[in-house]
């Protein structure tokens, strides 16, 4: 791999990490991290200076928005004995779009010498083994992962604000493990209802994986917004430790210019549900 290819891949991973982080935490957390450590944002944004009539004027050079990365996002029960959803999320800066593909938790994958479902791999070896299983099942290279339990998913949603939803028909569901009652029309869902709404799709059968993917697309489009960049510092401290992830602090800090570039871009497109084949380069 050439030096240029290494740099390109690093850029892909950085932006992919941002997208996984934004789904659960909101872009404000990264900027709050920079601020809390007195980080010089001009170093991130590559600012240049220009003197005008004796005064120093600072201009910001925009980052080059290109590359892509794939993140594995999973939601599970709080004690990790049940896997609710598994999603591949591709952040594509070249097209300024995010694609989401949800995988069946019952899909069989071989890790080492053992064949097991994605859920069984998660129970046995946690998110790291699930990444291996998902990679084997799909053939897609996964750059980073984020796994969150139901209790902390609810916390994250509460901290960030509720999820907006418009339904053509009301939903009334009462199962053995959860119930869901939603009215017709526009409404907001708290974290527990949002997780139940995602789980409810599987109970309906049919194209439930596509339905789950579209919900996650909506989450991304609602949470990746300029207003979240300006929120307070408290979010970072509340949210940083409530998930299992291999996204590092370095990933966070380097994502900042991509957050602003993506959130504020006029070229940004709505997130879309996709097929596994769309994730293969």
N, C-alpha and C positions, 0 to 999 in steps of 0.2 A: 504494500500500500504506500503510495507516494505521500509526501508531506502535505500537499494540497488536499488529497483525499482524506487524510487524517483530520485536517482542519475542518473540512466540510462535514465529516461525520460528527465531530465535536459540536458543531453548530446545531446539527439536527437534534442531538441528544439534549442540548440545553433548552431548545424550544419545546421539545416534547415533554421535558420535565416541567416546564412552566404550565403546559396544558393540563397535565395530571394534577398538579398542585392547585390550579385555578378551580377545577371542578369541585374540590372539597373545601378550599380555603379562601379563595378570592385573591386577586392580584395585590391587594393592599398589604398582605402579610410580607411579601418579598420586599416591598419598599420600606415597610416598617423595620425590617431586619437591617437594611442598609442604614437607615436613620439612627437606629439604636446603637450602631457601632461607629457612628460618625463617618460613614463611608463617603468619599468624595464622588458624587454622582457624575461629575464631569469626566472622571476616568472611565466610567462605563459608557457614557454617551459619546466619547471621543470629541469633546468640544474643542473648537479652535477660538482664538481671540483675534479681534480686529480693532485697532485704535481709530477713533473718530474724534477729531478736534480735541486731542489731548485726553479723551476719556476712553477707557477700555470697554469695548463692546464684545460680548460673548455670544457666539452663534453655535447652534447645535447641529452636528452632522448626523443625519439619520442613519441607523444601522441598516445593513444590507439584509433585507428580508428574503431569505432563500433557504432551501433545505427542508427536510422532513424527519420525523422520528415517530416511533410507535411505542405506546405505553400500555401496560396491562393494568386495568382498574377492576378491583373486585369488591363486592359487598357481601358480608357474611353475618351470621348470628353473632351476638356478643361473645359467646364462649367458643366460637369457631367450630361448632359441630355441624353447621349447615351452611352451604354456599348459596347465596341468593342470586348473584349474577356475576358474570365474567365478561369484561368488555375490552376489546382492542380499540385503542384510540390513536388515530394517525393525525398528527399535526403537520400540515403541508403549507410551508410558507411561500412556495413558488406560486401556488394557486390561492393562497390566503384562505384556506378552508380546513376544517377539521372533519374527519370521517370516523364513524363509530360502527363497530361490528360486535354484536354480542354472541357469545359461544354457549352451547348447551353444557350445563354442568355435568350432564351424564355422558358426554363425549369420552371415548376411550383413547388413552394415550399411553405410550410405553416409555417409562423412565427407568434407566438401568435395565434390569432383567424382569421388571414387573409391569404388567399392563393393568391399568386402573382408570377409573373415571377422573375427570378434572376435580370433582368434589373430593374423591378419596385421596387424590394426591395432595390437595390442600389440607385435609385433615391429618395426613401423615407427615408432611414436610413443610406445611405453611406456605406462605406466598412464594418463597424462593423455589420450592419444588413445583408449585403451580405454574410458574413461569416456564420451567423446563417442559412440563406437560403440554402447556399451550403452544409452545414453540414446536414440539414434536407433532402435535395434532394439526396445526395450521401450516407449518413450514415458514412462518413469519418470524423474523428476527425482532425480538422485543428489547428495547433499549433501557427501559426503567419500569418499575411497578409501584403501585400504591394499593394497599389493602386496608379496608376499614370495616370495623364491626358495627352492628346496628346501633348500639348505644352512642358511640362516638359519631356516627353518621348523623344522628339526630342532633347532637351537640353542634356539629359543624353547620348544619342547616339553620339552627337557631341563631348562632352567632352572625351568620351572613345575611339572614333575611329569608323569608319563605319563598317557595317556588310557585310561580303563577301558572294557572292551567285553565283552559276553556273546554268544557265537555258538551257534546251534542245531546247526550242522554245521561241521566243520573246513574250512579253505580251503587248497588247494594249487594255486598258480599259478606257472608259470615262463614268462616272456615274454622277448622279445629285449632289452628295456631294464630290466626289473626282475622280481624274483620275490617271492612272498608266501606264507608258510606260517604259518597260524594254527590253533590247536587248538580243539576244541569246548569250549564252556563259558566261564567268566569268566576274563579275562586283562587285562593292561595292555600298551599299545602304546607303544614309544618313538617319537620323532619320525619316523624314517625309515620305520618300519612304518605309522605313521598316514598319512603322505603316500602310501605305496604302497596302503594300504587305500582311500583316496579315489580314487586313480587306477584301482584294480582295478574299481571300479563301472562305469566306462565300458567296460572290456574285457568285462564281462558283458552289455552292451547292455540292451535292455528299458527299464525305468523307472530308468535309472542316474542321471539328474539328480535325481530325488526321493531316491534312496539317498544321493547326495552331500550333498544338503540336510539330510537327517536326521542324518548324521554331524556336520555343522557345528552343527546344533541341539544335539546331545549335548555337543559341545565347549563351547558357550556355557553350557549348564546346569551342566556340571562346573566350569568355570573362574570363573563369576560366583558367588562364594561368600564368605561372611563371613571364612572363615579366611585367604583371600588378602589381605584388607585388613591383616592383622596381621603379614605376613611382612616380612623384612629389606629394607634399603635397596639392597643389592647388585643386585637384579633390575632396578631402573630403569637403572642405569648399564650393565648388560650388554645390555639389550634395546632401548633407545631408538633406536639408530642402525642397526638391522638390517633395516628395511623402507623402502619407498618410499611416502610418504604425504603428503597435504596437511593432515593434522591438526596444528595448531600447539600450541605450549606453552600458549597462552592457553586452547585447548580442553581441554587436560589439567587445568589448575588449576580451571577452572569445572565440570568433571565430577564433582569429588569428592563433593558432597552427593548427587548422583544415583546414584553408585556405592553408597553406603551405603544410600540409600533403596530402591534396587531389590534389592540383594543380601539385605537383611534383611526385605523386605516379606512379610507373610503372604498378600497378594493376588497375588503373583507367580505366573505360570503357566509351564508348560513351553514351551519354544520349539517352533515347528511349521514343517513344510515347507509352502510356499505356492505359489500360481500368480502369474504376472506381474500379472494383473488385480487381485490383492489389494494390490498396491503403488500402485495408481493412486487418487488422492484424488478 
